[in-house]
Each structure stands twice: as structure tokens, then as C-alpha cells.
Amino acid sequence: MKLASIFPHPIIQGPTAGGNNTPAQVAAVSNAGALGSLACSLLPPDAIRAQTAQIRALTDRPFCLNFFVLETPKPSPAEVERAVQWLKPLWSSLGWTDLPTPSKWCEDFAAQFEALIELRPAVASFTFGILSAEQIERLHAAGIFVIGTITHADEALAWQSRGADAVIASGTESGGHRGTFIGAQEDAKLTTFELLPTIVSAVNIPVIAAGGIMDGADIKRALDGGAQAVQMGTAFLVCDESSIQKDYKQRLLTAGDHPTRLTRTFSGRYARGLENRFMRELAGIEQQLPVYPIQNALTSPIRAEAAKRGETELMSLWCGTGVARARPMPAAKLVETLLAEIAAA
């Protein structure tokens, strides 16, 4: 199936987890003829239902629900305590005598998946792992178009073999978390425009390019390279409808040549954001930190408190390498601007 039969314009608003991604933004993008995406990975099923209802109250156009494919971990008390001590320089700098204990490590993906089947959005996308062929069959039976996120050709072929309808080819420039699920994340080193031709030639399902794509000229280059669409996260992160914390947004809008880099320090999984004290403080023990979602849950209270205080040096400032080109405006206006730039290119 061609993506254009679902949404006319070749632009997907990338899901940005952690409350930055609002139903108003998703609906605005879909109403503009692109595909809005709601980040559901950190939401319990009832919140997914409520936010999906809000989107449907604002648009009758197709939209996407996005999920992390995860198993709930069972770390030992010793592993948790070790990580808490590694984080002590950061949480103690907030004046805390202890690090709050997470009530849970992550949402239950099985429960989220059942909510997804029940809600029947036009599109669902997945990252961090891969669905079984049986899960994909259930989604298809519910009329849902299935997209998997990949970082190299073996992953694309795996999604295709299980019945996925399309893949998102995520280059190293991408902001936020890397989607690698076969092999080491460190080995998935291809940039967007290095990765794209390898995936287009490897699979016969639609390929969506992601990473460092910020304007219409970038989109035109991806389409010319064989992509059927692009996914843009950082570009939409600074839009009016995004609920991104104000100090975080200001850091993105004034990023200039401030470096971004991939780090495991916040979540235990490689993700790209603006370099800050949090990354530097833990750089020496980065490889010893617990994996996602354990580290993510342990650092969440620190990041939430930092956000309340506007202390951006202790926040996860997720963004891609193209952040200096991000433009604040309403989401629908950004889609309109991108379409004009594609035509001009």
C-alpha cells in the first residue's frame, strides 16, 4: 500500500514521548494532510484511550499511535542500589537525601497493545523491538497499518518478513532514542542518507526516512532517494501545540552550534540530545548503567524536579542534529511551509 493513500502529504510528525506530544498537535498535523503521531510509550492504557478520544474530537483524518516494544524488567535490589549510588551526585545536588523509588519500571506493553487493538487508529508504529507475526496479524485484522522502526537492513528485513507494512529508517542524526533491536546500538552508525539507499534496495515495502530532516529541501532529497515519506521529530518539537517545557524549548531555539550527542546516561539506551552536565557527570560510567527502562525510571524523578526548577543541565534535552534549524510556528503552518519548500526544491 502506498502511504499517500493514507495521508496525502509525505510528512509524519515524529512522536516525542514524555508529555511533549499533545492531541492538539497530532490533530493539527493530520488536519493539514500529513500524519500526526501520538507517543503512547509512557502512557497507561486509560491515558492512551483518553488522548485518542481527544484527537478524534479534533480530527476525522488518519493518525498514528506509537509504542515502545518492551518486556517489564525485574532488576535485583543490588543492581538498583548500585545505580542509585552512581546517580547520587545528581540527586543530592537537588538537596535530596534519597532518590525516590519508582512505582514501576515501565508501562505494561501487553496491556498497551490490547488498548491499541481496541482503539483501531489508522496507523501504529513501533520502536525498541519487533512484534511477532501473530501480533501484526491482529493489527491488520483491526484495520491498522503497521510501521516498524529500524537502524539497519537486517532489522528492515525482519519487520518485512513478519508482515509489517512499512519501515522508518532512522539515521544517527535522529533525536531521542535509537531504535536498534538486532546487534549493538553502537554498531548502527549510518546517517540518514547513508542508511536510506540500503533500506530501499533491501525491502519492497515503503520506507520512511528519519533523522536530521528539517526543511522541504531535506524532504525532497529523501523522496528522490526512494523514501515514500519522512518522519520529523525535532522540527515539530518547537511548534506552538507542543507541550515541551519552556526552558527546554528555549534551549532548542537557542541551540546554535551547541553539540548534541548520543548518551545512555538518562535512560540506559542510546538517545540523542543537547549535551549538558547530566551527560558529562555520568560519562565515565555510562556503559555500566542499567539498561532501559530501569535507568530511565530511576532518573525520571531527577529530570522532573529539574524541569520544575528550570534547571536544564539536569534535564534530558532530546533533539536531533538539525536542531539549530528548528522553527517555532503552529504545526499546520509548518506543514504548509514544508510543502512550499518541497515545491521550490
Secondary structure as a PSIPRED ss2 file (coil, helix, strand):
# PSIPRED VFORMAT (PSIPRED V4.0)

   1 M C   1.000  0.000  0.000
   2 K C   1.000  0.000  0.000
   3 L H   0.000  1.000  0.000
   4 A H   0.000  1.000  0.000
   5 S H   0.000  1.000  0.000
   6 I C   1.000  0.000  0.000
   7 F C   1.000  0.000  0.000
   8 P C   1.000  0.000  0.000
   9 H C   1.000  0.000  0.000
  10 P C   1.000  0.000  0.000
  11 I E   0.000  0.000  1.000
  12 I E   0.000  0.000  1.000
  13 Q E   0.000  0.000  1.000
  14 G C   1.000  0.000  0.000
  15 P C   1.000  0.000  0.000
  16 T C   1.000  0.000  0.000
  17 A C   1.000  0.000  0.000
  18 G C   1.000  0.000  0.000
  19 G C   1.000  0.000  0.000
  20 N C   1.000  0.000  0.000
  21 N C   1.000  0.000  0.000
  22 T C   1.000  0.000  0.000
  23 P H   0.000  1.000  0.000
  24 A H   0.000  1.000  0.000
  25 Q H   0.000  1.000  0.000
  26 V H   0.000  1.000  0.000
  27 A H   0.000  1.000  0.000
  28 A H   0.000  1.000  0.000
  29 V H   0.000  1.000  0.000
  30 S H   0.000  1.000  0.000
  31 N H   0.000  1.000  0.000
  32 A C   1.000  0.000  0.000
  33 G C   1.000  0.000  0.000
  34 A C   1.000  0.000  0.000
  35 L E   0.000  0.000  1.000
  36 G E   0.000  0.000  1.000
  37 S E   0.000  0.000  1.000
  38 L E   0.000  0.000  1.000
  39 A E   0.000  0.000  1.000
  40 C C   1.000  0.000  0.000
  41 S C   1.000  0.000  0.000
  42 L C   1.000  0.000  0.000
  43 L C   1.000  0.000  0.000
  44 P C   1.000  0.000  0.000
  45 P H   0.000  1.000  0.000
  46 D H   0.000  1.000  0.000
  47 A H   0.000  1.000  0.000
  48 I H   0.000  1.000  0.000
  49 R H   0.000  1.000  0.000
  50 A H   0.000  1.000  0.000
  51 Q H   0.000  1.000  0.000
  52 T H   0.000  1.000  0.000
  53 A H   0.000  1.000  0.000
  54 Q H   0.000  1.000  0.000
  55 I H   0.000  1.000  0.000
  56 R H   0.000  1.000  0.000
  57 A H   0.000  1.000  0.000
  58 L H   0.000  1.000  0.000
  59 T C   1.000  0.000  0.000
  60 D C   1.000  0.000  0.000
  61 R C   1.000  0.000  0.000
  62 P C   1.000  0.000  0.000
  63 F E   0.000  0.000  1.000
  64 C E   0.000  0.000  1.000
  65 L E   0.000  0.000  1.000
  66 N E   0.000  0.000  1.000
  67 F E   0.000  0.000  1.000
  68 F E   0.000  0.000  1.000
  69 V C   1.000  0.000  0.000
  70 L C   1.000  0.000  0.000
  71 E C   1.000  0.000  0.000
  72 T C   1.000  0.000  0.000
  73 P C   1.000  0.000  0.000
  74 K C   1.000  0.000  0.000
  75 P C   1.000  0.000  0.000
  76 S C   1.000  0.000  0.000
  77 P H   0.000  1.000  0.000
  78 A H   0.000  1.000  0.000
  79 E H   0.000  1.000  0.000
  80 V H   0.000  1.000  0.000
  81 E H   0.000  1.000  0.000
  82 R H   0.000  1.000  0.000
  83 A H   0.000  1.000  0.000
  84 V H   0.000  1.000  0.000
  85 Q H   0.000  1.000  0.000
  86 W H   0.000  1.000  0.000
  87 L C   1.000  0.000  0.000
  88 K H   0.000  1.000  0.000
  89 P H   0.000  1.000  0.000
  90 L H   0.000  1.000  0.000
  91 W H   0.000  1.000  0.000
  92 S H   0.000  1.000  0.000
  93 S C   1.000  0.000  0.000
  94 L C   1.000  0.000  0.000
  95 G C   1.000  0.000  0.000
  96 W C   1.000  0.000  0.000
  97 T C   1.000  0.000  0.000
  98 D C   1.000  0.000  0.000
  99 L C   1.000  0.000  0.000
 100 P C   1.000  0.000  0.000
 101 T C   1.000  0.000  0.000
 102 P C   1.000  0.000  0.000
 103 S C   1.000  0.000  0.000
 104 K C   1.000  0.000  0.000
 105 W C   1.000  0.000  0.000
 106 C C   1.000  0.000  0.000
 107 E C   1.000  0.000  0.000
 108 D C   1.000  0.000  0.000
 109 F H   0.000  1.000  0.000
 110 A H   0.000  1.000  0.000
 111 A H   0.000  1.000  0.000
 112 Q H   0.000  1.000  0.000
 113 F H   0.000  1.000  0.000
 114 E H   0.000  1.000  0.000
 115 A H   0.000  1.000  0.000
 116 L H   0.000  1.000  0.000
 117 I H   0.000  1.000  0.000
 118 E H   0.000  1.000  0.000
 119 L H   0.000  1.000  0.000
 120 R C   1.000  0.000  0.000
 121 P C   1.000  0.000  0.000
 122 A C   1.000  0.000  0.000
 123 V E   0.000  0.000  1.000
 124 A E   0.000  0.000  1.000
 125 S E   0.000  0.000  1.000
 126 F E   0.000  0.000  1.000
 127 T E   0.000  0.000  1.000
 128 F C   1.000  0.000  0.000
 129 G C   1.000  0.000  0.000
 130 I C   1.000  0.000  0.000
 131 L C   1.000  0.000  0.000
 132 S C   1.000  0.000  0.000
 133 A H   0.000  1.000  0.000
 134 E H   0.000  1.000  0.000
 135 Q H   0.000  1.000  0.000
 136 I H   0.000  1.000  0.000
 137 E H   0.000  1.000  0.000
 138 R H   0.000  1.000  0.000
 139 L H   0.000  1.000  0.000
 140 H H   0.000  1.000  0.000
 141 A H   0.000  1.000  0.000
 142 A C   1.000  0.000  0.000
 143 G C   1.000  0.000  0.000
 144 I C   1.000  0.000  0.000
 145 F E   0.000  0.000  1.000
 146 V E   0.000  0.000  1.000
 147 I E   0.000  0.000  1.000
 148 G E   0.000  0.000  1.000
 149 T E   0.000  0.000  1.000
 150 I E   0.000  0.000  1.000
 151 T C   1.000  0.000  0.000
 152 H C   1.000  0.000  0.000
 153 A H   0.000  1.000  0.000
 154 D H   0.000  1.000  0.000
 155 E H   0.000  1.000  0.000
 156 A H   0.000  1.000  0.000
 157 L H   0.000  1.000  0.000
 158 A H   0.000  1.000  0.000
 159 W H   0.000  1.000  0.000
 160 Q H   0.000  1.000  0.000
 161 S H   0.000  1.000  0.000
 162 R H   0.000  1.000  0.000
 163 G C   1.000  0.000  0.000
 164 A C   1.000  0.000  0.000
 165 D C   1.000  0.000  0.000
 166 A E   0.000  0.000  1.000
 167 V E   0.000  0.000  1.000
 168 I E   0.000  0.000  1.000
 169 A E   0.000  0.000  1.000
 170 S E   0.000  0.000  1.000
 171 G C   1.000  0.000  0.000
 172 T C   1.000  0.000  0.000
 173 E C   1.000  0.000  0.000
 174 S C   1.000  0.000  0.000
 175 G C   1.000  0.000  0.000
 176 G E   0.000  0.000  1.000
 177 H E   0.000  0.000  1.000
 178 R C   1.000  0.000  0.000
 179 G C   1.000  0.000  0.000
 180 T C   1.000  0.000  0.000
 181 F C   1.000  0.000  0.000
 182 I C   1.000  0.000  0.000
 183 G C   1.000  0.000  0.000
 184 A C   1.000  0.000  0.000
 185 Q H   0.000  1.000  0.000
 186 E H   0.000  1.000  0.000
 187 D H   0.000  1.000  0.000
 188 A C   1.000  0.000  0.000
 189 K C   1.000  0.000  0.000
 190 L C   1.000  0.000  0.000
 191 T C   1.000  0.000  0.000
 192 T H   0.000  1.000  0.000
 193 F H   0.000  1.000  0.000
 194 E H   0.000  1.000  0.000
 195 L H   0.000  1.000  0.000
 196 L H   0.000  1.000  0.000
 197 P H   0.000  1.000  0.000
 198 T H   0.000  1.000  0.000
 199 I H   0.000  1.000  0.000
 200 V H   0.000  1.000  0.000
 201 S H   0.000  1.000  0.000
 202 A H   0.000  1.000  0.000
 203 V C   1.000  0.000  0.000
 204 N C   1.000  0.000  0.000
 205 I C   1.000  0.000  0.000
 206 P C   1.000  0.000  0.000
 207 V E   0.000  0.000  1.000
 208 I E   0.000  0.000  1.000
 209 A E   0.000  0.000  1.000
 210 A E   0.000  0.000  1.000
 211 G C   1.000  0.000  0.000
 212 G C   1.000  0.000  0.000
 213 I C   1.000  0.000  0.000
 214 M C   1.000  0.000  0.000
 215 D C   1.000  0.000  0.000
 216 G H   0.000  1.000  0.000
 217 A H   0.000  1.000  0.000
 218 D H   0.000  1.000  0.000
 219 I H   0.000  1.000  0.000
 220 K H   0.000  1.000  0.000
 221 R H   0.000  1.000  0.000
 222 A H   0.000  1.000  0.000
 223 L H   0.000  1.000  0.000
 224 D H   0.000  1.000  0.000
 225 G C   1.000  0.000  0.000
 226 G C   1.000  0.000  0.000
 227 A C   1.000  0.000  0.000
 228 Q C   1.000  0.000  0.000
 229 A E   0.000  0.000  1.000
 230 V E   0.000  0.000  1.000
 231 Q E   0.000  0.000  1.000
 232 M E   0.000  0.000  1.000
 233 G C   1.000  0.000  0.000
 234 T H   0.000  1.000  0.000
 235 A H   0.000  1.000  0.000
 236 F H   0.000  1.000  0.000
 237 L H   0.000  1.000  0.000
 238 V C   1.000  0.000  0.000
 239 C C   1.000  0.000  0.000
 240 D C   1.000  0.000  0.000
 241 E C   1.000  0.000  0.000
 242 S C   1.000  0.000  0.000
 243 S C   1.000  0.000  0.000
 244 I C   1.000  0.000  0.000
 245 Q C   1.000  0.000  0.000
 246 K H   0.000  1.000  0.000
 247 D H   0.000  1.000  0.000
 248 Y H   0.000  1.000  0.000
 249 K H   0.000  1.000  0.000
 250 Q H   0.000  1.000  0.000
 251 R H   0.000  1.000  0.000
 252 L H   0.000  1.000  0.000
 253 L H   0.000  1.000  0.000
 254 T C   1.000  0.000  0.000
 255 A C   1.000  0.000  0.000
 256 G C   1.000  0.000  0.000
 257 D C   1.000  0.000  0.000
 258 H C   1.000  0.000  0.000
 259 P C   1.000  0.000  0.000
 260 T E   0.000  0.000  1.000
 261 R E   0.000  0.000  1.000
 262 L E   0.000  0.000  1.000
 263 T E   0.000  0.000  1.000
 264 R C   1.000  0.000  0.000
 265 T C   1.000  0.000  0.000
 266 F C   1.000  0.000  0.000
 267 S C   1.000  0.000  0.000
 268 G C   1.000  0.000  0.000
 269 R C   1.000  0.000  0.000
 270 Y C   1.000  0.000  0.000
 271 A E   0.000  0.000  1.000
 272 R E   0.000  0.000  1.000
 273 G E   0.000  0.000  1.000
 274 L E   0.000  0.000  1.000
 275 E C   1.000  0.000  0.000
 276 N C   1.000  0.000  0.000
 277 R H   0.000  1.000  0.000
 278 F H   0.000  1.000  0.000
 279 M H   0.000  1.000  0.000
 280 R H   0.000  1.000  0.000
 281 E H   0.000  1.000  0.000
 282 L H   0.000  1.000  0.000
 283 A H   0.000  1.000  0.000
 284 G H   0.000  1.000  0.000
 285 I H   0.000  1.000  0.000
 286 E H   0.000  1.000  0.000
 287 Q H   0.000  1.000  0.000
 288 Q H   0.000  1.000  0.000
 289 L C   1.000  0.000  0.000
 290 P C   1.000  0.000  0.000
 291 V C   1.000  0.000  0.000
 292 Y C   1.000  0.000  0.000
 293 P C   1.000  0.000  0.000
 294 I H   0.000  1.000  0.000
 295 Q H   0.000  1.000  0.000
 296 N H   0.000  1.000  0.000
 297 A H   0.000  1.000  0.000
 298 L H   0.000  1.000  0.000
 299 T H   0.000  1.000  0.000
 300 S H   0.000  1.000  0.000
 301 P H   0.000  1.000  0.000
 302 I H   0.000  1.000  0.000
 303 R H   0.000  1.000  0.000
 304 A H   0.000  1.000  0.000
 305 E H   0.000  1.000  0.000
 306 A H   0.000  1.000  0.000
 307 A H   0.000  1.000  0.000
 308 K H   0.000  1.000  0.000
 309 R H   0.000  1.000  0.000
 310 G C   1.000  0.000  0.000
 311 E C   1.000  0.000  0.000
 312 T H   0.000  1.000  0.000
 313 E H   0.000  1.000  0.000
 314 L H   0.000  1.000  0.000
 315 M C   1.000  0.000  0.000
 316 S C   1.000  0.000  0.000
 317 L C   1.000  0.000  0.000
 318 W E   0.000  0.000  1.000
 319 C C   1.000  0.000  0.000
 320 G C   1.000  0.000  0.000
 321 T C   1.000  0.000  0.000
 322 G C   1.000  0.000  0.000
 323 V H   0.000  1.000  0.000
 324 A H   0.000  1.000  0.000
 325 R H   0.000  1.000  0.000
 326 A C   1.000  0.000  0.000
 327 R C   1.000  0.000  0.000
 328 P C   1.000  0.000  0.000
 329 M C   1.000  0.000  0.000
 330 P C   1.000  0.000  0.000
 331 A H   0.000  1.000  0.000
 332 A H   0.000  1.000  0.000
 333 K H   0.000  1.000  0.000
 334 L H   0.000  1.000  0.000
 335 V H   0.000  1.000  0.000
 336 E H   0.000  1.000  0.000
 337 T H   0.000  1.000  0.000
 338 L H   0.000  1.000  0.000
 339 L H   0.000  1.000  0.000
 340 A H   0.000  1.000  0.000
 341 E H   0.000  1.000  0.000
 342 I H   0.000  1.000  0.000
 343 A H   0.000  1.000  0.000
 344 A H   0.000  1.000  0.000
 345 A C   1.000  0.000  0.000
